[in-house]
Structures are given as C-alpha cells and as structure tokens.
Amino acid sequence: MQNITKKKTMNSKLYMVSLGPGDVELLTLKALNAFKDCEAICVPTKSENNSFDKSISYKIVSEALELLNIQKTIVPVYSPMHFIEKDWDNEAKIILDSLDKYKKVCFVTLGDAGVYSSIYYLLHRIKEANEEYYLNSEVIAGVTSFSAASAKAKKALCLGDEQLIIKPINPRKNVKTTEILMRPKIGMDTKELGEGDFYTFENLYLSNEIITPSKIDKVTRYMTLFLKFAQRDQG
Ligand SMILES: C[S@@+](CC[C@H](N)C(=O)[O-])C[C@H]1O[C@@H](n2cnc3c(N)ncnc32)[C@H](O)[C@@H]1O
C-alpha cells in the first residue's frame, strides 16, 4: 500500500500558473502548456457559493481552454482574501486533495505569482503536508499588472539611473523591502550590495543558466541580477 501511495505522489505535478493581468493574450506559452498537461485547474473565487460569476481568473482560464480547444476539470478554491491562516489552510487542502485525485494540477493566480499573490502561503503549506508534491511543483512567471500598465501608458517604469518602488497602499504592519538589483558591472565586487537573503540569477532560462541561493562574490556576466528578499518568517 505504501509503495502505491509513493508512486502516485512521485508522478504528481503542481503548476502554480501566473495568468497575467486579464488579457488571455498575455498568458505565456508555459502557462498554456501547463493547462494542456494538467488534469484539473484550481481556480480561486471570492464567492462563498463557489460561483465564478465575478472571477477574472476564471474568465482568463475559460478563454485559454477555448483557445486551446480543450476541456479540463475546474476546481473552485474559495479564497476570501482576508489574510487569515485558516483560509490559506483550507485553500492548500483543496489543492492537496486535487493532487491526490488528479495527479497533475494547476493553481492559477492573477498577474505574476511573485507579486502580492497567495501562492507562496499555499506552497509553504503544501511543502509541510507533502514534500514530494512541493518538490514536483513549478511556478510559472507571468506579466505583472504594472508591466502591462506601463505598456498601456507607453511610459517606461524605469530609465537610466531611476529605480522602481512597489508599495502596498494599506500595509497591515511594518513594511519590509525586497530589492531587485540589476545592471551590474562585469568584474564588480558584490560586497557593496550589503548582506541579506540574497539569490543570484545568471543567464536565466538560457542554456547556461546559473541560480545561486546566495550572493556571488564577483560578477562575471552582464546578464546577472540579484534578489535581496525581505526578511520573512516563511516563504
Ligand atoms: C493581490 S495584488 C496581485 C498583483 C498581481 N500578482 C500582479 O502581478 O500584478 C492585486 C492588485 O494588483 C493590481 N492589479 C492586478 N491586476 C490588475 C488589473 N488588471 N488592472 C489594474 N490593477 C491590477 C491592483 O492594484 C490590485 O489591487
């Protein structure tokens, strides 16, 4: 019995799919391929009765499935967005149950998953409940609302020596900061970037991609960026 359970878990796949800001044409090919590959798509809804009447995510997913000419089981995930642990527990449980049942599952989120999305609260719980499901998960990046807004306005988010700030308008507690550090000089010593929860990304998505879960000492390629994550308890 144990073996059967293990085999089922090892073949699982959980895609955390970024949907972009609303236009189906702003979905990535990776997102469409995830929809093709999965058996079920978990779609958040703010409606207690699990209706999708007001759900932008459902609209995008439906349009994508129509475009691909495929049908998938849609699993509603009640997401009241009250920032309560219990709600994330319930949402993670629906995803875990869906993985048990369908094996290959997508969960969708608006914009990009890295920006004010619930997915890392959920992935944290999934990791605690089932390490294999977590290891077999993949986050698919997407177009953020502010990248799309910049394109609509035909105005750059940052030019030359400007920097970009993203702020929560109604923070619940002290605001912590994640820094994105771009455009390094080749040969630079990274001491000047300070210390913290760094990741270094070199040649992302290219054949010679290197991702280092810390700060490299010296920059050797222009296509290098650093993320200095806000200090968090989780995620
Ligand atoms: C919970 S955050 C999600 C952000 C999203 N993950 C992203 O990458 O843009 C929701 C906020 O994103 C912004 N937002 C997301 N989609 C938008 C859209 N289609 N039009 C305008 N603002 C949008 C609004 O400020 C909204 O209050």
Ligand as a Chemical Component Dictionary entry (heavy atoms), coordinates in Angstrom:
data_LIG
# 
_chem_comp.id                   LIG 
_chem_comp.type                 NON-POLYMER 
_chem_comp.pdbx_formal_charge   0 
_chem_comp.three_letter_code    LIG 
# 
loop_
_chem_comp_atom.comp_id 
_chem_comp_atom.atom_id 
_chem_comp_atom.alt_atom_id 
_chem_comp_atom.type_symbol 
_chem_comp_atom.charge 
_chem_comp_atom.model_Cartn_x 
_chem_comp_atom.model_Cartn_y 
_chem_comp_atom.model_Cartn_z 
_chem_comp_atom.pdbx_ordinal 
LIG C1  C1  C 0  -3.264 40.921 -4.888  1  
LIG S1  S1  S 1  -2.464 42.043 -5.961  2  
LIG C2  C2  C 0  -1.966 40.979 -7.248  3  
LIG C3  C3  C 0  -0.858 41.568 -8.088  4  
LIG C4  C4  C 0  -0.507 40.664 -9.235  5  
LIG N1  N1  N 0  0.040  39.398 -8.791  6  
LIG C5  C5  C 0  0.455  41.305 -10.212 7  
LIG O1  O1  O 0  1.466  40.675 -10.583 8  
LIG O2  O2  O -1 0.206  42.422 -10.664 9  
LIG C6  C6  C 0  -3.868 42.850 -6.652  10 
LIG C7  C7  C 0  -3.542 44.270 -7.071  11 
LIG O3  O3  O 0  -2.829 44.249 -8.313  12 
LIG C8  C8  C 0  -3.271 45.321 -9.145  13 
LIG N2  N2  N 0  -3.871 44.722 -10.352 14 
LIG C9  C9  C 0  -3.870 43.406 -10.672 15 
LIG N3  N3  N 0  -4.467 43.211 -11.874 16 
LIG C10 C10 C 0  -4.834 44.441 -12.309 17 
LIG C11 C11 C 0  -5.512 44.910 -13.457 18 
LIG N4  N4  N 0  -5.912 44.059 -14.419 19 
LIG N5  N5  N 0  -5.722 46.242 -13.578 20 
LIG C12 C12 C 0  -5.308 47.105 -12.615 21 
LIG N6  N6  N 0  -4.677 46.719 -11.496 22 
LIG C13 C13 C 0  -4.446 45.413 -11.342 23 
LIG C14 C14 C 0  -4.263 46.134 -8.327  24 
LIG O4  O4  O 0  -3.550 47.145 -7.653  25 
LIG C15 C15 C 0  -4.777 45.105 -7.348  26 
LIG O5  O5  O 0  -5.274 45.723 -6.167  27 
# 
loop_
_chem_comp_bond.comp_id 
_chem_comp_bond.atom_id_1 
_chem_comp_bond.atom_id_2 
_chem_comp_bond.value_order 
_chem_comp_bond.pdbx_ordinal 
LIG C1  S1  SING 1  
LIG S1  C2  SING 2  
LIG S1  C6  SING 3  
LIG C2  C3  SING 4  
LIG C3  C4  SING 5  
LIG C4  N1  SING 6  
LIG C4  C5  SING 7  
LIG C5  O1  DOUB 8  
LIG C5  O2  SING 9  
LIG C6  C7  SING 10 
LIG C7  O3  SING 11 
LIG C7  C15 SING 12 
LIG O3  C8  SING 13 
LIG C8  N2  SING 14 
LIG C8  C14 SING 15 
LIG N2  C9  SING 16 
LIG N2  C13 SING 17 
LIG C9  N3  DOUB 18 
LIG N3  C10 SING 19 
LIG C10 C11 SING 20 
LIG C10 C13 DOUB 21 
LIG C11 N4  SING 22 
LIG C11 N5  DOUB 23 
LIG N5  C12 SING 24 
LIG C12 N6  DOUB 25 
LIG N6  C13 SING 26 
LIG C14 O4  SING 27 
LIG C14 C15 SING 28 
LIG C15 O5  SING 29 
# 
